[in-house]
Amino acid sequence: MQQENHIKDLQLRIALEDMKAYNALYLLLFDGLHRFAYSIVKSSEVAEEVVSDAFIKLWQVRHTINNIDNLKVYLYVITKNFALNYHAQKRKVHMVQLDDLEVTAVMEFNSPENVYISNEIIGKIQTAIRQLPPQCRIIFQLVKEDGLRYKEVAAILGLSVLTVRNQLAIAIRKVMEALPPQYKTLFQFQNRFSPS
């Protein structure tokens, strides 16, 4: 909730052409947007370019930015569209769907709770995530890694909240199945947000 209020404040300041607020928003959201773009384009440089393009687009519409209800979701949608456009241009295909891509999971294990996890267990988790269907994998990343709400993920991907919830449940079940029994209690992927 605190981050949402901070983003709203930055949004109001960007509308007034406050470049410091624009830079602060960029620094605040870059990592999550980059990870999301990378999971689609599979290139750090291209992902960085995609995120930069998304922020350029945001600056171009700064005079109407206050009409955007959820700026974070707006930036994720723009990033998704630019990443899909990159694939369309790269393959000279007119329409690309997330289900048609081999989306790469980018899961980071850098929190203090995860310091004690062995590389073998991390490898099993990452393998389980890689084996998820593309849509399921991207939902898992957006909810569990980027901390987005079900409703936000549904808006970004153009799905229903129920589909997001069901796909996340499938992802969690498959990741849990990949773990040895003694580690399953360490990885209770609890929902941090309500489905709304």
N, C-alpha and C positions, 0 to 999 in steps of 0.2 A: 504494500500500500504506500509505503514511504517513497519507493522508486516511482510509482505512478504519479504521485504528487510532484515529485522533482521533475519528471518528464513534462507534466502539464505546465509547470512554471517555465521550463526551458522553451516549450512550445509558444507560450505567450510572448516571451522575449524574442524568439526568432521572428515572429510576426512583425516585430518592431525593428527588424534587421540588426539584431544584436549578434555580432559575429562570435563573441565569447560564449554565448549560450549555444550557438550552432556547433562550435568546437567541443563544448562540454557534452552535448548530446552525442556527437560522433564518438568521443572517447567512452562514454557510458555504454553505448550499444554496439560498438564495432566488433568486439570479440564474438558475441552471439551471432550477429549477422554474418560475420566472416565464416564462422563454423558452419552455419546454415548454407551459405553459398558454396563453400568448399564441398559439402556433402553432395552437392548436385554437380558441380563443374569439375571436381577432382584436381584442381590446380590452385595453389595458394595465391599465385600472382593474379590469376583470372578472378578468383574469389575477392581479392582485395579491390580489383578494378570494378567488379560488380557492386560491391558495397559503396565504393566511391561514387559510382554512377547513381546509386540510389540516393545518396546524400546530395549530389548535384541536383537531382530531380526535386528533392525536398526544398532546396534553396530556391529553385525556379518557381515553386508554388508557395513561397513563404507568405505572400500577401493573402492567401486564402487558407493558410495553415490552421487557423482557428476553427475552420469548418470540419476538421478531422477529429472524429470522436476519440480514437485510440491511435496515437502517433506511433507507438511501438509496433502494433499490428500493421499499420500502414507501411512502415519501413520494411517489415518482413515480407509483405505482399509485393512491394516494389522489387525487393531483392530476389524473391522467387521468380518474378516475371523476367527480370534481366538475366538471371541464370538460365532460365528456360529459353530465352531469346538467344543466348550464347550458343546453346546446343542446336537450336534451329538454324542459326547461321553457319555453325561449324559443319553440320550435316546437310545443309541446304534442304531442310525439311520445313514445311510450313507450320506444322503443329507438333509440339512435343508435350507429352503427358508425364507426370511424375512416375506413373506405373511403368512407363516404357524405359525409364532410365535405370541404370545400376547405381543407386544412390549409396554413397559411402558413409558409414557411421563414423562420427568423430566424437568419441567419448573420452573425456579427460578424467583421470583419477588423481587429482591433486589436492583433495581435501584431507585434513588431518585424520579423519576416520579411515581413509583408504590407504594411508601410508603403510599399514601392516599387511596389506593384501599382497600375496605373492604374485610374481610375474606369471606363473602358471594359471592362477585363477583369473587374473586380468585377461590373459590370452583366451581363456575359455569364454569369458563374458563377451569379449570383442568378437570372437568367432560366432557366438550365438547371435549377436546383434547383426553381424554381416550377413547371416543366413536368413534374416527376416525379409519378408517381401518389402519392396522399396517404400510403399506408402506407410507400412507399419513401422519401418525403421525411422523414417523422417518424423513421424508422430512421436515415437519414443524419444528421439533426440530433442525435439522442441519442448516436450513436457518435462522430461527428466533432466536434461542437460541445460536447456535454456530457461527453464522455469516458467514457461507460458501456461496460461489456463486453457482448459479444454475449449472454451468458447473462442479464445484468441486463435488457437491452432485451427479450429474449424473455419474461422474467417480467412486465415492465411491460405489454407489448402482448398477452400471451397467445398467443405464437407459438413455433415451434420455433427452436432456435439455427441450424439449417440455413436456415430461411426468412430469418432476420435476415441471415445471411452472404450469401445469394443476393441479397436485396433491396439490401444495401449495395454489392455488386459491380455490380449494374445501375446504381445511383445514381452510383457513381464513374465507370463507363464513359460514362454520358450527360453528366456534367459535363465529363469530359475531351474528349469529342467536340465540345463547345461552344467549346473553347479554340483559338486559333490555334496552329499547330504550334510556333512558337518559345517559347510559354509552357507547353507541356505538361510540360516537365521541371521547371518551378518548382513545379508542383502535383502532386507524387507523393503522392497520398492513401494513405499507408501505414497499415496496421492497427497501431494502438498497443497493442492488447491481443490476447491469444489468444482464440479463439472460446469458450473455456470460461468 
